[in-house]
Amino acid sequence: MYAEVKEVTEISPNMIRIVLGDGDLENFESTPYTDQYINAYFIPQGAPYYVPFVLEKIRSSGDAYRPKPRRVTVRKWNPDSELLTIDFVVHGDHGYSGTWAQRARIGDRLQFKGPNGSYAPDTEVDWHLLAGDESAIPAISSSVEAMSPISRCVIFLVVDGPENKIHVSSSSMHEVNWVYRSEAINPETTLLEAIKEHKFLDGEYDVFVHGEAGEIREIRKHLILDRGIDSKSASISPYWRRDHTDEAWRSIKKQWIADQEKDT
C-alpha cells in the first residue's frame, strides 16, 4: 500500500505532521486500537527504484538499497476524506523516518504495510494512566481523543522543553502533565520521578506507558512493584533504545523484553 504527501506541517521543533492521501488508501482498513501503527518503508538515497515497488523483489537485490522498515504511529485516519495523518519525531539528520519527514514535499510517496495495534482505553475502568516521550505522543493523543470527555485520565508527556509542547485535545477531566528534560537534574529519570511523585486517583485504572527502553523498564518496575498493577493487563513497552540505531535495537529487543519480564 502507498500514499502521497498532501500536507507537511511543523508542529514543534522536533515533530512534523504529514498528511497522506490518494495512492491506494481506499484499501486502508483501520483497527479499533488507538495505538495503531503502520510499517513504513524508507528508501535510501540513491536507490534506483521508486514507490510503489515490489518489496520481495527489492529485498532480493542486496543490502545497499534495501528499503528501511520503520514502525510509525497513526495519529489520525479520516475514512470520509481517506486522509492518513502521521506525526514524525525528527532528530536532525539521524535516522530514516524523521529525515524523510523533514525532506518531504507535496507529492512525495510513502509505501507501507498495516495498520496494526494492541491498545484502546478500557471503558470499564475508573480512570486511565498514559505516559511517554515524543515517540508515544501520537498514540496518547489518539487515545485521549477516543475517550469520553467525562472519562478521568492522568497523562505524563516528557519532551526537551516548553517549546516542544504540542496541542493535546482534552477536557477538564483530563490532567495533562508536561515534563521537561531541560529542567531535570537527570533527564533520563524525569518521567519516572514525575510518576513516582504523583498522587494516584482512587479506583481501578488501565495503563499505557511507552517510550525509551531504559526509562520504560524502570517505570514498569515501579508500577508493578510499588503501585501493584497487573502487568498482563497493562500496555507497557519500549519503542526505542538510547544510543542504539533502530536496527541495533531490533537485534536485542526480544532478549531485552525477556530480561525485563524477570524484573518483577
DRENDO-1510 file (C-alpha; in Angstrom, 1 decimal, always signed):
<recs>
REC; n; res; u; v; w
REC; 1; MET; +0.0; +0.0; +0.0 .
REC; 2; TYR; +1.2; +3.5; -0.7 .
REC; 3; ALA; +0.0; +7.1; -0.4 .
REC; 4; GLU; +1.1; +10.6; -1.4 .
REC; 5; VAL; +2.1; +13.6; +0.8 .
REC; 6; LYS; -0.7; +16.2; +0.8 .
REC; 7; GLU; +0.4; +18.4; +3.7 .
REC; 8; VAL; +3.6; +19.0; +5.7 .
REC; 9; THR; +3.4; +20.9; +9.0 .
REC; 10; GLU; +6.0; +21.5; +11.7 .
REC; 11; ILE; +4.0; +21.2; +14.9 .
REC; 12; SER; +7.0; +21.5; +17.2 .
REC; 13; PRO; +10.8; +21.9; +16.8 .
REC; 14; ASN; +11.2; +18.1; +16.7 .
REC; 15; MET; +7.8; +16.9; +15.3 .
REC; 16; ILE; +6.5; +17.1; +11.8 .
REC; 17; ARG; +2.9; +16.2; +10.8 .
REC; 18; ILE; +2.5; +14.6; +7.4 .
REC; 19; VAL; -1.0; +14.1; +5.9 .
REC; 20; LEU; -1.1; +11.4; +3.3 .
REC; 21; GLY; -3.8; +10.8; +0.7 .
REC; 22; ASP; -4.6; +9.1; -2.7 .
REC; 23; GLY; -2.4; +6.2; -3.7 .
REC; 24; ASP; -4.4; +3.2; -2.7 .
REC; 25; LEU; -5.7; +4.4; +0.7 .
REC; 26; GLU; -9.2; +3.4; -0.4 .
REC; 27; ASN; -8.0; -0.1; +0.8 .
REC; 28; PHE; -6.8; +1.2; +4.2 .
REC; 29; GLU; -8.6; -0.8; +7.0 .
REC; 30; SER; -8.4; +1.0; +10.3 .
REC; 31; THR; -8.2; -1.0; +13.5 .
REC; 32; PRO; -10.1; -0.4; +16.7 .
REC; 33; TYR; -6.9; +0.4; +18.5 .
REC; 34; THR; -5.8; +3.9; +19.4 .
REC; 35; ASP; -2.1; +3.0; +19.2 .
REC; 36; GLN; -2.4; +1.7; +15.7 .
REC; 37; TYR; +0.7; +1.9; +13.5 .
REC; 38; ILE; +2.0; +1.2; +10.0 .
REC; 39; ASN; +5.2; -0.4; +8.9 .
REC; 40; ALA; +6.6; +2.2; +6.5 .
REC; 41; TYR; +9.5; +1.6; +4.1 .
REC; 42; PHE; +12.0; +4.4; +3.6 .
REC; 43; ILE; +14.2; +4.3; +0.5 .
REC; 44; PRO; +17.9; +5.0; +1.0 .
REC; 45; GLN; +19.2; +8.0; -1.0 .
REC; 46; GLY; +20.5; +7.0; -4.5 .
REC; 47; ALA; +18.3; +3.8; -4.7 .
REC; 48; PRO; +17.4; +3.0; -8.3 .
REC; 49; TYR; +13.7; +2.5; -7.7 .
REC; 50; TYR; +10.6; +4.4; -6.6 .
REC; 51; VAL; +7.3; +4.0; -4.8 .
REC; 52; PRO; +5.3; +1.8; -5.5 .
REC; 53; PHE; +7.8; -1.1; -5.6 .
REC; 54; VAL; +7.6; -4.8; -5.2 .
REC; 55; LEU; +9.0; -5.4; -1.8 .
REC; 56; GLU; +10.0; -9.0; -2.3 .
REC; 57; LYS; +11.9; -8.1; -5.5 .
REC; 58; ILE; +13.8; -5.2; -3.8 .
REC; 59; ARG; +14.7; -7.3; -0.8 .
REC; 60; SER; +16.4; -9.8; -3.0 .
REC; 61; SER; +18.5; -7.2; -4.7 .
REC; 62; GLY; +21.1; -6.8; -1.9 .
REC; 63; ASP; +21.5; -4.7; +1.2 .
REC; 64; ALA; +22.8; -1.4; -0.2 .
REC; 65; TYR; +19.5; +0.0; -1.4 .
REC; 66; ARG; +17.1; -2.2; +0.5 .
REC; 67; PRO; +14.2; -0.1; +2.0 .
REC; 68; LYS; +14.5; +0.6; +5.7 .
REC; 69; PRO; +11.4; -0.5; +7.6 .
REC; 70; ARG; +10.2; +1.7; +10.5 .
REC; 71; ARG; +7.1; +1.4; +12.6 .
REC; 72; VAL; +5.3; +4.7; +12.8 .
REC; 73; THR; +2.1; +5.5; +14.8 .
REC; 74; VAL; -1.1; +6.6; +13.0 .
REC; 75; ARG; -2.1; +9.9; +14.5 .
REC; 76; LYS; -5.4; +10.0; +12.7 .
REC; 77; TRP; -7.4; +8.3; +10.0 .
REC; 78; ASN; -10.3; +10.1; +8.3 .
REC; 79; PRO; -12.4; +7.5; +6.5 .
REC; 80; ASP; -14.5; +10.1; +4.8 .
REC; 81; SER; -11.7; +12.0; +3.2 .
REC; 82; GLU; -9.4; +9.0; +3.1 .
REC; 83; LEU; -6.6; +11.0; +4.7 .
REC; 84; LEU; -3.9; +9.4; +6.9 .
REC; 85; THR; -2.1; +11.7; +9.4 .
REC; 86; ILE; +1.3; +10.7; +10.9 .
REC; 87; ASP; +3.3; +12.8; +13.4 .
REC; 88; PHE; +7.1; +12.1; +12.9 .
REC; 89; VAL; +9.7; +12.7; +15.6 .
REC; 90; VAL; +12.8; +14.3; +14.0 .
REC; 91; HIS; +16.4; +14.3; +15.2 .
REC; 92; GLY; +18.3; +16.3; +12.6 .
REC; 93; ASP; +19.9; +14.0; +10.0 .
REC; 94; HIS; +19.7; +11.0; +12.2 .
REC; 95; GLY; +17.5; +8.0; +11.3 .
REC; 96; TYR; +15.4; +7.3; +8.3 .
REC; 97; SER; +11.8; +8.2; +9.2 .
REC; 98; GLY; +12.5; +11.6; +10.7 .
REC; 99; THR; +14.9; +12.5; +7.9 .
REC; 100; TRP; +12.3; +11.6; +5.3 .
REC; 101; ALA; +9.7; +13.7; +7.1 .
REC; 102; GLN; +12.0; +16.7; +7.2 .
REC; 103; ARG; +12.6; +16.4; +3.4 .
REC; 104; ALA; +9.0; +15.5; +2.5 .
REC; 105; ARG; +7.3; +17.6; -0.2 .
REC; 106; ILE; +3.8; +17.6; -1.6 .
REC; 107; GLY; +3.5; +14.7; -4.0 .
REC; 108; ASP; +6.2; +12.5; -2.4 .
REC; 109; ARG; +5.1; +8.9; -1.8 .
REC; 110; LEU; +5.4; +6.5; +1.1 .
REC; 111; GLN; +4.9; +2.8; +0.9 .
REC; 112; PHE; +3.8; +0.8; +4.0 .
REC; 113; LYS; +2.0; -2.2; +5.4 .
REC; 114; GLY; -0.7; -2.3; +8.1 .
REC; 115; PRO; -2.2; -0.9; +10.2 .
REC; 116; ASN; -1.8; -2.9; +13.4 .
REC; 117; GLY; -2.2; -2.1; +17.1 .
REC; 118; SER; -3.0; -3.5; +20.5 .
REC; 119; TYR; -4.3; -0.8; +22.9 .
REC; 120; ALA; -7.6; +1.1; +23.3 .
REC; 121; PRO; -8.8; +2.8; +26.5 .
REC; 122; ASP; -10.8; +0.4; +28.7 .
REC; 123; THR; -14.3; +1.9; +29.1 .
REC; 124; GLU; -14.9; -0.1; +32.2 .
REC; 125; VAL; -12.2; +1.4; +34.5 .
REC; 126; ASP; -12.5; +4.4; +36.7 .
REC; 127; TRP; -9.6; +6.3; +35.2 .
REC; 128; HIS; -6.6; +6.0; +32.8 .
REC; 129; LEU; -2.9; +6.5; +33.2 .
REC; 130; LEU; -1.0; +7.4; +30.0 .
REC; 131; ALA; +2.7; +8.3; +29.9 .
REC; 132; GLY; +5.5; +8.5; +27.4 .
REC; 133; ASP; +8.0; +10.6; +25.4 .
REC; 134; GLU; +7.8; +12.1; +22.0 .
REC; 135; SER; +7.5; +8.7; +20.3 .
REC; 136; ALA; +4.4; +7.9; +22.3 .
REC; 137; ILE; +2.6; +11.3; +22.0 .
REC; 138; PRO; +0.7; +10.4; +18.8 .
REC; 139; ALA; -0.7; +7.2; +20.4 .
REC; 140; ILE; -1.5; +9.0; +23.6 .
REC; 141; SER; -3.2; +11.9; +21.8 .
REC; 142; SER; -5.3; +9.5; +19.8 .
REC; 143; SER; -6.2; +7.6; +23.0 .
REC; 144; VAL; -7.3; +10.7; +24.8 .
REC; 145; GLU; -9.5; +11.8; +21.8 .
REC; 146; ALA; -11.2; +8.4; +21.8 .
REC; 147; MET; -12.2; +8.8; +25.5 .
REC; 148; SER; -15.4; +10.3; +26.7 .
REC; 149; PRO; -15.0; +13.9; +27.9 .
REC; 150; ILE; -16.1; +12.7; +31.3 .
REC; 151; SER; -13.6; +9.9; +31.5 .
REC; 152; ARG; -10.9; +10.7; +34.0 .
REC; 153; CYS; -7.3; +10.3; +32.9 .
REC; 154; VAL; -3.8; +11.4; +34.0 .
REC; 155; ILE; -1.2; +12.0; +31.3 .
REC; 156; PHE; +2.5; +12.5; +31.5 .
REC; 157; LEU; +4.4; +13.7; +28.5 .
REC; 158; VAL; +8.2; +14.2; +28.5 .
REC; 159; VAL; +9.8; +16.5; +25.9 .
REC; 160; ASP; +13.0; +18.5; +25.8 .
REC; 161; GLY; +11.5; +21.8; +26.8 .
REC; 162; PRO; +8.3; +24.0; +26.8 .
REC; 163; GLU; +8.9; +24.9; +23.1 .
REC; 164; ASN; +8.3; +21.2; +22.3 .
REC; 165; LYS; +4.8; +21.1; +23.7 .
REC; 166; ILE; +2.0; +20.4; +21.2 .
REC; 167; HIS; -1.7; +20.7; +21.5 .
REC; 168; VAL; -3.3; +17.6; +23.1 .
REC; 169; SER; -7.1; +17.6; +23.0 .
REC; 170; SER; -8.5; +17.2; +26.5 .
REC; 171; SER; -11.4; +18.0; +28.8 .
REC; 172; SER; -11.4; +19.3; +32.4 .
REC; 173; MET; -11.4; +15.6; +33.4 .
REC; 174; HIS; -8.1; +15.0; +31.7 .
REC; 175; GLU; -5.0; +16.0; +33.7 .
REC; 176; VAL; -2.1; +16.7; +31.3 .
REC; 177; ASN; +1.4; +16.9; +32.9 .
REC; 178; TRP; +4.2; +18.1; +30.7 .
REC; 179; VAL; +7.7; +17.1; +31.9 .
REC; 180; TYR; +10.8; +18.8; +30.6 .
REC; 181; ARG; +14.2; +17.2; +30.3 .
REC; 182; SER; +15.8; +20.7; +30.3 .
REC; 183; GLU; +14.6; +21.3; +33.8 .
REC; 184; ALA; +15.6; +17.9; +35.2 .
REC; 185; ILE; +18.8; +17.0; +37.2 .
REC; 186; ASN; +18.8; +13.6; +35.5 .
REC; 187; PRO; +16.8; +13.8; +32.2 .
REC; 188; GLU; +16.8; +10.0; +31.8 .
REC; 189; THR; +14.7; +9.6; +35.0 .
REC; 190; THR; +12.5; +12.7; +34.8 .
REC; 191; LEU; +9.4; +10.8; +33.6 .
REC; 192; LEU; +9.9; +8.1; +36.3 .
REC; 193; GLU; +10.2; +10.7; +39.1 .
REC; 194; ALA; +7.1; +12.6; +37.9 .
REC; 195; ILE; +5.1; +9.4; +38.1 .
REC; 196; LYS; +6.5; +8.4; +41.4 .
REC; 197; GLU; +5.7; +11.7; +43.0 .
REC; 198; HIS; +2.1; +11.8; +41.7 .
REC; 199; LYS; -0.8; +11.0; +44.0 .
REC; 200; PHE; -2.8; +8.4; +42.0 .
REC; 201; LEU; -6.5; +8.7; +41.8 .
REC; 202; ASP; -8.7; +6.1; +43.6 .
REC; 203; GLY; -10.3; +3.3; +41.8 .
REC; 204; GLU; -9.3; +0.9; +39.0 .
REC; 205; TYR; -7.3; +2.2; +36.1 .
REC; 206; ASP; -5.7; +1.0; +32.9 .
REC; 207; VAL; -2.1; +1.8; +31.8 .
REC; 208; PHE; -0.5; +2.9; +28.6 .
REC; 209; VAL; +3.3; +3.7; +29.0 .
REC; 210; HIS; +5.7; +3.7; +26.1 .
REC; 211; GLY; +9.0; +5.3; +25.1 .
REC; 212; GLU; +12.7; +4.8; +25.6 .
REC; 213; ALA; +13.6; +1.2; +26.7 .
REC; 214; GLY; +15.7; +2.0; +29.8 .
REC; 215; GLU; +13.2; +4.6; +31.1 .
REC; 216; ILE; +10.2; +2.4; +30.4 .
REC; 217; ARG; +11.8; -0.6; +32.2 .
REC; 218; GLU; +12.2; +1.4; +35.4 .
REC; 219; ILE; +8.7; +2.8; +35.2 .
REC; 220; ARG; +7.3; -0.7; +34.7 .
REC; 221; LYS; +9.1; -1.9; +37.8 .
REC; 222; HIS; +7.7; +1.0; +39.8 .
REC; 223; LEU; +4.1; +0.4; +38.6 .
REC; 224; ILE; +4.2; -3.3; +39.2 .
REC; 225; LEU; +6.2; -3.5; +42.5 .
REC; 226; ASP; +5.1; -0.2; +44.1 .
REC; 227; ARG; +1.7; +0.5; +42.6 .
REC; 228; GLY; +0.5; -3.1; +42.3 .
REC; 229; ILE; -0.7; -3.0; +38.7 .
REC; 230; ASP; -1.2; -6.3; +36.8 .
REC; 231; SER; +1.5; -6.3; +34.0 .
REC; 232; LYS; -0.7; -8.7; +31.9 .
REC; 233; SER; -3.4; -6.1; +31.6 .
REC; 234; ALA; -1.2; -3.0; +31.1 .
REC; 235; SER; +0.3; -1.7; +27.9 .
REC; 236; ILE; +3.9; -1.0; +28.7 .
REC; 237; SER; +6.5; -1.3; +26.0 .
REC; 238; PRO; +9.8; +0.2; +24.8 .
REC; 239; TYR; +9.6; +1.9; +21.4 .
REC; 240; TRP; +13.3; +2.7; +21.1 .
REC; 241; ARG; +16.7; +2.4; +22.9 .
REC; 242; ARG; +19.0; +5.3; +23.7 .
REC; 243; ASP; +22.4; +5.1; +21.9 .
REC; 244; HIS; +21.1; +2.4; +19.5 .
REC; 245; THR; +20.1; +2.6; +15.9 .
REC; 246; ASP; +16.8; +1.1; +15.0 .
REC; 247; GLU; +18.5; -2.0; +13.5 .
REC; 248; ALA; +20.7; -2.5; +16.6 .
REC; 249; TRP; +17.6; -2.1; +18.9 .
REC; 250; ARG; +15.7; -4.7; +16.9 .
REC; 251; SER; +18.5; -7.2; +17.2 .
REC; 252; ILE; +18.3; -7.1; +21.0 .
REC; 253; LYS; +14.7; -6.1; +21.7 .
REC; 254; LYS; +13.4; -9.7; +22.1 .
REC; 255; GLN; +16.0; -10.5; +24.7 .
REC; 256; TRP; +15.6; -7.1; +26.4 .
REC; 257; ILE; +11.9; -7.7; +26.9 .
REC; 258; ALA; +12.6; -11.3; +28.2 .
REC; 259; ASP; +15.1; -9.9; +30.7 .
REC; 260; GLN; +12.6; -7.1; +31.6 .
REC; 261; GLU; +10.0; -9.8; +32.5 .
REC; 262; LYS; +12.4; -11.1; +35.1 .
REC; 263; ASP; +12.5; -7.8; +36.9 .
REC; 264; THR; +9.2; -8.5; +38.6 .
</recs>
